[in-house]
Amino acid sequence: MNLLELTRLALSRLGASRLRAFLTMLGVIIGVASVVALVSAGQGATSGITSQLQGLGTNLLTVSPGSSFTGFTRGAAGSATTLTVADATAIGSLDGVAAYAPQVSTQALVVAGTKNTTTSIVGTTSAYASVNAFDIWQGRFLTDASNDYDLREAVLGGTTADDLGLGASSIGSTITIDGLPFQLVGILQTKGSSGPTSQDDQVLIPLTTAQHHFVSGTSVRSISLSVATADQIDAVKASITTTLDERHGISASGTPDFSITDQSQLLSTVSSVSGLLTVLLGGIASISLIVGGIGIMNIMLVSVRERTREIGIRKAIGARSRDILAQFLVEALVISLLGGLIGIVAGAIASAVIGQVAGWGFAFNPLTVVVAVAFSLVVGVVFGVWPARQAARLDPIVALRYE
């Protein structure tokens, strides 16, 4: 018998006991659906995080201070006060730097009318929006004059504005930050979360105003820079390192008191972690495929016992052992393949639902389908060979006597 005839025979056998066939497939269906859904969820999460990181800014570099020391105790990264506004001005004038924005920050209570919230207060300059790729939803952003004249102006993130019940009609109104009145001049377009913090839950005020009223001294928390072109990033990082080493008196063998990060580092880290997570999720889901394969083998062994007389009759009229082997092996393959196809559809639906709920949309890789189908066929072959061999090795005389 050729493959087409064997497939038709297998389908007719499955059609004769549909409930049993479905229950046999169920393990494969669940396994394939789990693999497809979890792998797609991992890829979707990676895509969502990557999009958020890319939304931080174009060719973004961030210079942060190093660690502070108290006696022999080293503090966390960024706890030192080694970066100043003068440092920001110096590296902002380097070749390849399109714009720069020094930042200081603190936490404070913000009040608007009868509503209030405690959030991050970020002191920065007019270049902050362009460097970090923020768009204005209503009003305007901070200006050079805001810093030059130490003005009490505030721009709210979308989440902060919602928390305070402020909208388009609130532009020009007065809010208070830690008891000080500020004029609301703008509200930012929402961008979403980036890691554990939200880019939309903050209040931006002029850097000079923040240093005057909230953060003493001339040190800054970080300096964000936008590089003119992507191929200049490495050169600009080297120039920044040289400039700050000279300004801070750090020798060639000394330890820098600052760090420089860029998007490619963040994206590489995220991709590595997400890749490992996706493989782990896929591996865990594959266990259910093995369980499904064991179910197929169990049912096929039962089927061999139930059809012992049929096998004896077929051998008596000329069927060879390899024909019997092929018949039962094709039946196992058909069960696993049908289960795999149903599982792919179920997994695609599940991944679409997960993506919708999580907010990263439908992420589906065609390669996942190929792998899932191949895995289904492997399950069918591996767990179908033994029952098929058991059937092929039956003695026709003994089989014909079987009741």
DRENPA-776288 format. One line per 5 residues: number of its first residue (from 1); their letters; for each residue x, y, z of C-alpha. Coordinates in steps of 0.001 Angstrom, whole numbers, plus 500000, padded with zeros to 6 digits. Layout:
N
NUM> A> X,Y,Z | ...
# end
This chain:
403
1> MNLLE> 500000,500000,500000 | 501238,503484,499201 | 501286,506426,501616 | 498005,507893,500323 | 496128,504637,500865
6> LTRLA> 497635,504236,504326 | 496576,507803,505213 | 493018,507160,504024 | 492909,503954,506043 | 494196,505781,509134
11> LSRLG> 491586,508531,508759 | 488794,505979,508369 | 489946,504208,511532 | 490024,507502,513440 | 486593,508441,512096
16> ASRLR> 485156,505198,513416 | 486050,506215,516992 | 486132,509993,516988 | 485943,510612,520724 | 488783,508203,521389
21> AFLTM> 490857,509765,518620 | 490234,513263,519978 | 491195,512287,523512 | 494355,510681,522122 | 495183,513907,520261
26> LGVII> 494413,516088,523269 | 497868,515731,524804 | 499525,516780,521540 | 497032,519630,521081 | 497761,521007,524543
31> GVASV> 501510,520562,524102 | 501730,522286,520718 | 499337,525054,521801 | 501470,525681,524899 | 504689,525838,522879
36> VALVS> 503228,528203,520282 | 501535,530465,522867 | 504490,530702,525252 | 507123,531184,522542 | 504946,533861,520903
41> AGQGA> 504450,535513,524296 | 508224,535592,524825 | 508797,537092,521379 | 506011,539605,521926 | 507471,540680,525254
46> TSGIT> 510874,541131,523617 | 509344,543188,520831 | 507403,545355,523285 | 510430,546054,525481 | 512590,546766,522429
51> SQLQG> 510052,549272,521123 | 509973,551027,524492 | 513763,551205,524653 | 513908,552594,521132 | 511309,555155,522177
56> LGTNL> 513652,556531,524832 | 515402,558599,522197 | 517354,558570,518949 | 520973,557356,519309 | 520706,558015,523024
61> LTVSP> 523703,557985,525376 | 523327,558338,529128 | 526208,559426,531346 | 525720,558514,535005 | 527875,559156,538085
66> GSSFT> 529833,556327,539664 | 529517,554820,543133 | 530055,556741,546347 | 532217,555488,549231 | 531534,555869,552934
71> GFTRG> 534692,554680,554648 | 535305,551245,553149 | 531681,550803,552082 | 530871,551170,548394 | 527457,552608,547549
76> AAGSA> 525198,551729,544649 | 526038,552746,541093 | 524963,556339,540494 | 525132,557292,544168 | 528144,559581,543753
81> TTLTV> 527942,563304,542969 | 530733,563364,540404 | 528866,564872,537439 | 528170,568599,537256 | 526428,571052,534973
86> ADATA> 529881,572149,533790 | 530621,568539,532782 | 527384,568482,530790 | 528329,571693,528994 | 531811,570323,528201
91> IGSLD> 530633,567036,526687 | 527705,568760,524982 | 530184,570697,522845 | 531944,567572,521544 | 531793,566668,517866
96> GVAAY> 528928,564321,517071 | 526704,565398,519971 | 523451,566734,518523 | 521870,567764,521843 | 522346,567190,525553
101> APQVS> 520215,567511,528673 | 521545,567341,532255 | 519026,566192,534870 | 518523,566327,538607 | 515629,564674,540373
106> TQALV> 513799,564322,543657 | 510435,563187,544960 | 507821,565714,546017 | 504101,566182,546625 | 502284,567812,543696
111> VAGTK> 498879,569390,544304 | 496335,570622,541773 | 493036,571804,543243 | 491705,569056,545495 | 493902,566295,544022
116> NTTTS> 497479,565412,544807 | 500167,562844,543995 | 503747,562163,545012 | 505959,561723,541971 | 509400,562400,540478
121> IVGTT> 510397,566017,540002 | 512984,566255,537218 | 514967,569414,536687 | 516275,569692,533136 | 516701,571938,530112
126> SAYAS> 514769,572681,526929 | 516687,569940,525038 | 515247,567155,527211 | 512222,566571,524973 | 514218,566185,521757
131> VNAFD> 516985,564084,523342 | 514531,561658,524937 | 512003,561708,522062 | 509097,563211,524009 | 506207,564856,522199
136> IWQGR> 504003,567583,523630 | 500304,566717,523844 | 499113,570121,525023 | 500863,573457,525595 | 504632,573733,525171
141> FLTDA> 507862,572440,526650 | 510395,574264,528810 | 512410,576955,527031 | 515916,578366,527391 | 514365,581374,529109
146> SNDYD> 512823,579038,531691 | 516348,578179,532879 | 517916,581562,532256 | 515389,583334,534504 | 514782,580532,537026
151> LREAV> 511072,580417,536132 | 508557,578292,538044 | 507154,576414,535059 | 506124,572768,534955 | 505478,570170,532261
156> LGGTT> 503571,567070,533370 | 503819,563497,532153 | 500569,561976,530905 | 500056,559741,533956 | 500752,562567,536403
161> ADDLG> 498286,564803,534579 | 495621,562090,534773 | 496295,561547,538489 | 495778,565265,539089 | 492712,565485,536830
166> LGASS> 494386,567971,534481 | 493705,568230,530757 | 493972,570594,527825 | 491936,573291,529580 | 494359,573267,532528
171> IGSTI> 497270,574769,530577 | 498217,578045,532257 | 496768,577039,535621 | 498767,576893,538856 | 499906,573737,540631
176> TIDGL> 502048,573487,543735 | 505173,571374,544129 | 506185,570857,547743 | 504148,573944,548570 | 505666,576198,545885
181> PFQLV> 503396,577512,543080 | 504275,576569,539492 | 502566,577462,536232 | 501516,574445,534140 | 502830,575125,530617
186> GILQT> 502552,571697,528979 | 501483,568048,529152 | 503543,565316,527446 | 502236,562652,525107 | 502227,559289,526894
191> KGSSG> 505055,556863,526072 | 504531,553916,528432 | 506692,552244,531057 | 510393,551499,530710 | 511457,548867,533216
196> PTSQD> 510188,549415,536769 | 509539,553144,536269 | 507070,555012,534110 | 508232,557711,531736 | 504797,559278,532022
201> DQVLI> 504749,559742,535805 | 506986,562775,536294 | 506999,566554,536496 | 509615,568447,534483 | 510783,571833,535710
206> PLTTA> 513757,574079,534773 | 517114,572760,535997 | 518037,576049,537682 | 514687,576137,539476 | 515164,572584,540740
211> QHHFV> 518669,573373,542007 | 517455,576543,543682 | 514443,575074,545501 | 514787,571278,545692 | 518327,569992,545008
216> SGTSV> 521269,571910,546369 | 524686,572055,544708 | 525782,571818,541071 | 525889,568032,540675 | 523452,566280,538325
221> RSISL> 521885,562813,538437 | 522640,562050,534792 | 523330,563591,531405 | 521382,562422,528346 | 522914,562990,524926
226> SVATA> 521615,562499,521424 | 524310,561497,518929 | 523973,562896,515409 | 524293,559518,513647 | 524389,555920,514846
231> DQIDA> 527870,555284,513428 | 529273,558079,515625 | 528177,556509,518925 | 531461,554717,519659 | 533532,557769,518764
236> VKASI> 531378,560045,520931 | 531608,557608,523873 | 535405,557646,523565 | 535436,561462,523448 | 533191,561685,526517
241> TTTLD> 535447,559290,528422 | 538556,561294,527526 | 536925,564627,528418 | 535555,563512,531786 | 538781,561735,532720
246> ERHGI> 540662,564986,532127 | 538105,567093,534002 | 537984,564698,536972 | 541743,564101,537087 | 541496,560357,536422
251> SASGT> 544706,558739,535208 | 544899,556137,532452 | 545149,553357,535053 | 542523,554879,537351 | 538890,553849,537809
256> PDFSI> 536361,556183,536112 | 533877,557841,538471 | 531158,557721,535808 | 529554,555255,533400 | 528198,555559,529871
261> TDQSQ> 525345,553423,528553 | 523717,553327,525156 | 520655,551699,523624 | 522600,548911,521953 | 523800,547687,525358
266> LLSTV> 520288,547739,526754 | 518835,546051,523674 | 521545,543385,523741 | 520849,542625,527399 | 517093,542516,526861
271> SSVSG> 517430,540289,523789 | 519720,537889,525659 | 517445,537604,528685 | 514290,537365,526570 | 515879,534710,524346
276> LLTVL> 516754,532562,527351 | 513271,533094,528779 | 511643,532078,525487 | 513744,528900,525289 | 512898,528092,528908
281> LGGIA> 509167,528591,528333 | 509279,526511,525161 | 511180,523753,526974 | 508663,523651,529802 | 505758,523535,527345
286> SISLI> 507472,520710,525420 | 507063,518441,528435 | 503335,518279,527728 | 504175,517133,524182 | 506077,514192,525617
291> VGGIG> 503100,513380,527815 | 500884,513536,524723 | 503247,511171,522910 | 503029,508680,525753 | 499242,508855,525428
296> IMNIM> 499486,508073,521712 | 501730,505102,522402 | 499366,503792,525061 | 496313,504003,522806 | 498162,502461,519869
301> LVSVR> 499246,499506,522037 | 495624,499024,523075 | 494607,499295,519422 | 497119,496575,518445 | 495648,494248,521053
306> ERTRE> 492074,495010,519960 | 492913,494469,516293 | 494994,491317,516698 | 492547,489235,514636 | 492445,491887,511899
311> IGIRK> 496237,491820,511732 | 496176,488022,511467 | 493676,488113,508592 | 495726,490734,506722 | 498891,488689,507090
316> AIGAR> 497051,485519,506035 | 495990,487120,502740 | 499489,488359,501937 | 500254,491493,503946 | 503913,491727,504868
321> SRDIL> 505262,492734,508270 | 506455,496042,506843 | 502911,496751,505559 | 501511,496252,509061 | 504347,498372,510516
326> AQFLV> 503622,501170,508020 | 499866,501037,508706 | 500157,501547,512469 | 503016,504042,512148 | 500972,506179,509723
331> EALVI> 498020,506064,512127 | 500251,507408,514915 | 501614,510100,512575 | 498122,511165,511497 | 497001,511462,515131
336> SLLGG> 500029,513543,516112 | 499917,515718,512975 | 496205,516492,513308 | 496741,517242,516981 | 499653,519499,516078
341> LIGIV> 497628,521475,513512 | 494758,521978,515960 | 497296,522951,518627 | 498853,525566,516322 | 495469,527219,515776
346> AGAIA> 494712,527127,519516 | 498182,528487,520333 | 497829,531330,517810 | 494497,532334,519350 | 495992,532162,522856
351> SAVIG> 499021,534260,521844 | 496729,536877,520273 | 494719,537104,523499 | 497896,537327,525617 | 499311,540033,523345
356> QVAGW> 496092,542029,523513 | 495951,541846,527306 | 499679,542575,527755 | 499607,545424,525245 | 502286,544303,522775
361> GFAFN> 499856,543081,520110 | 499854,539831,518157 | 503374,538404,517839 | 503593,535246,515754 | 506690,533740,514146
366> PLTVV> 506070,531333,511197 | 509194,529435,512251 | 507324,528434,515409 | 504704,526703,513230 | 507391,524778,511338
371> VAVAF> 509044,523671,514576 | 505694,522712,516121 | 504687,520602,513098 | 508111,518944,512993 | 507935,518230,516712
376> SLVVG> 504462,516708,516268 | 505751,514385,513556 | 508731,513389,515702 | 506362,512589,518571 | 504270,510457,516230
381> VVFGV> 507295,508535,514937 | 509014,508062,518298 | 505923,506952,520193 | 504355,505090,517272 | 507268,502846,516349
386> WPARQ> 506962,500440,519288 | 503219,499744,518883 | 503730,499401,515119 | 506557,496897,515643 | 504408,494970,518101
391> AARLD> 501726,494693,515433 | 504179,493760,512676 | 505754,490985,514751 | 502485,489180,515514 | 502377,485569,514319
396> PIVAL> 499452,485283,511852 | 498388,481850,513155 | 498330,483060,516756 | 496570,486241,515659 | 493846,484328,513841
401> RYE> 493181,482233,516967 | 492931,485381,519130 | 489442,486088,520475
# end
